[in-house]
């Protein structure tokens, strides 16, 4: 009888002391920022929710309002706000659980041409990420008489949600053992969709902010704090919003750690499956046309007016794009260092990923839940309505940290296997595949911070420090809807550049990145 017999791998070599020490050192800056920009504001917000809070400082020591602020928040409709947030997420759950995996399966079975076509088409909604512009264009084009935040949100986010989810599933279909990475990816996507619904602010703000009950907990917290001047009630709404977000983050992190989820950059693109049926091609074509049609119907009111002339000065573009760039440079850099320290150098060996848990608690926490703390600290330090106020808090870019950590985890696991098998294991295959992903993390984080309307809304909405978001709202209030200056929010040349760079990244890099879980996959028997 012939065949490969079970063999024992060599014991893993001892981890050098410098690797352990350096790993912890690289994590330290991110951990300090985590305490300053996430943990302290969270504690502050929780304390404020039990206090008769003035908007700048706590009430005298020893005084408390008990749960009165929570009662007032629910009396003001917070329960309806939570249900409304779930209604925003409901169709998107169908997108990420049915449409996206079906499209990814069909594309993965259609060979390189099918995958490339799918990736190229799905780059359009990812590059055209401008929720404020999309929401405003949809309002003045489709919902002028009766603005609908719910329908605008479904339509405006359809392309982005389907594209992002499909790309995740495409990476999972690179695995030989499909079930575990697909299930873990689906759970994380569901949690992300629910988190986005809870924190949605842009579409409800554009549709009328407070005129009707179509408001999320994020909108309610901002409205109670800054419009009705009831910061204690706003803090209570923020805490109610924070609790599920922290739970979702912890659940996703534990699932990632326990499942062994990782990203691996393969040296070659996937091998095309044998072509025996036209079904994958047919399904891919039909679904792509449907996704493209709905996406373009949502984007066209904005894209057809993207070249509208802006009455603003050059300072508006500077105020819009430069402050988020400063924050992004800090946030992504410390995140990358921490990711390499945790999953690249692996100071705790196979238990290293548990160092992600403190960061994972805040994986899905955005600007809205901690906005009241940012406003109060800016008011106390007299930073509001200044250029410095436009710089978002240099929080750790936790999504970037996780993506890079998953990639370092996959590449480090390959390196460990090579060491166990007695093969050469240089550091370059671990580090170099992460360089394009790092560039992608910088670009995505910068773009997402630029497009966030809530931060400039609460910190600097005066003419001298006006951003493109505030200017769009001011022009809308003049009813000159035919000349809304969309260009400053995402200029056409930049959109074209993002589209071209995105397609190139998809075809030449992301097509080789696989999402795997469990034990490592080998193309050869273990060497002893």
Residue, then its C-alpha position, 0 to 999 in steps of 0.5 A: x500500500x502506498x501513499x503519504x503517511x502521517x508525519x510529525x513536524x519539527x517543534x517550532x523554534x523558540x521565539x527570540x526575546x527581541x521579537x517578543x519585546x518589539x511586539x509589545x513595544x509596537x502595540x503600545x502607541x495604539x493602546x495609549x491612543x485607545x485609552x485616550x480616544x475610546x475608553x476615556x470618552x466612553x467612561x465619560x459618556x456613561x457618567x454623563x448619562x447619570x448626571x445633570x450635565x451642563x454640556x461642559x462639565x459634570x454637576x457637583x460631586x455626589x449629585x446624580x440624576x439616576x436613570x432619569x435621563x434614560x427615561x426622558x430619552x425613551x419618552x422622547x422616542x429612543x425606542x422608535x429610533x432603535x426600531x427605525x435603525x433596524x428597519x434601515x438594516x433589514x434589506x441590507x441583511x438580505x443583500x449581505x446574506x443572499x445577493x452578495x454570496x450568490x454573486x461571489x459564488x457565480x463570479x468565482x466559478x466563472x474564471x478569471x474573466x468573470x472575476x475580473x468583470x465583477x471586481x471592476x464593476x463593483x469598484x464603481x460604488x466603492x470609489x464613489x463613496x460620498x454619502x452626503x452628496x448621494x443623499x442630497x442628490x437623491x432628495x432633490x431629484x427623487x424625493x423633493x416633495x416628500x423626503x424619505x430617509x429610509x428609502x434614500x438610505x436603502x438606495x444610496x447604500x445598496x451598491x456600496x454594501x453589495x460591493x463590499x460584501x461580495x469582495x469579502x465573499x470572493x476572498x472566502x471562496x479562495x479557501x479549500x474549506x469553504x464553510x468556516x470562512x464563509x460563516x465567519x464572514x457572514x456573521x461579521x458582515x451582519x454585525x457591521x450592517x446592524x452597527x451602521x444602521x444604529x449610527x446612521x446620521x447623514x441620510x436622516x439629517x439630509x431628509x429633514x433631521x427631526x421633522x419626523x420619526x425617521x431618526x436613528x439613535x445617532x440622530x437622536x443623541x445629537x439632536x437632544x444634546x445640541x439642538x434641544x440642549x439636553x446633553x444628559x438625555x443625549x448621553x443616555x441615548x449615546x450609551x444605549x447606542x454604545x452597548x450593542x456596538x461594544x457587544x458586536x465588537x467583542x463577539x466579532x473579535x472572539x469569533x475571529x480569534x477562535x476561528x483562526x480567521x486570516x488573510x493570505x496573499x497567494x503568489x498566483x491568482x486562483x486557477x480557473x475551474x473547469x468550464x462545464x456549465x454556463x450557469x455561473x456565467x449566466x448568474x454573474x451576468x444577470x446579477x451584475x447588470x442588476x447591481x449596476x442598474x440600481x447603483x447607477x440609478x442611485x449615483x446618477x443624480x449626483x454624478x450628473x451634477x458633480x461638475x457644478x461650480x462652487x461659490x466657495x473659496x479654496x479654503x473650503x477644499x482645504x477645510x474638507x480634505x486636509x484635517x482628515x488627512x492629519x488624523x488618518x496619518x496618525x490613526x492608520x500608522x499606529x494601527x499598522x504598527x500594532x497589527x505587525x506587533x500583534x500578528x506579525x511578531x506574535x509576542x504571545x505565540x499562538x495566543x497573540x491575537x487575544x491582544x486584539x480584544x481591547x481594540x475589538x470592543x470598539x471595532x464598530x464604534x464610529x463618531x456618533x456615540x462619542x460625539x458629545x464628549x468631542x463637543x464638550x472637550x472642544x468647548x472647554x478647550x475653546x477649539x470649536x469653530x477653529x481649523x484645529x476643531x476640524x481635525x477628527x480625533x486621532x483615534x486608532x483606525x481599528x478596522x485597518x488594524x484588524x484587516x492588517x492583523x489578519x493579513x500578518x496572521x496569515x503570512x506569519x502562519x505560513x512562515x511558522x510552517x516553513x520554520x517547522x518544516x526546516x525550509x527558509x523563512x525570510x521576513x520579506x514574504x510576511x511584510x511585502x504583501x501588506x504594503x498594498x493593503x496598508x496603502x489601501x487602508x490609508x486611502x479608505x480611512x481618509x476618504x471615509x473621514x472626509x465624507x463624514x458629515x457629523x464631525x464638521x457639523x458639531x465642531x466648526x460650522x462657521x464661514x471661516x472654517x466651512x467644509x463642503x458638507x456645511x456649504x451644501x446644506x447652506x446652498x440647499x436652504x436657498x432652494x437653488x437645488x440646480x446648482x448644488x456644489x457637489x464637486x468639493x466633496x468628491x471632485x471628478x478628477x479624484x473620483x476618476x483616479x479612485x476608480x482607476x486605482x481601485x480597478x488596478x488594486x482589485x485585479x492585481x492585488x485583491x484577486x490574490x488575497x484569500x480569506x481562510x480559517x482553521x489550520x493552514x492549507x498545504x499544497x504538499x505533505x508536511x516535511x520532517 
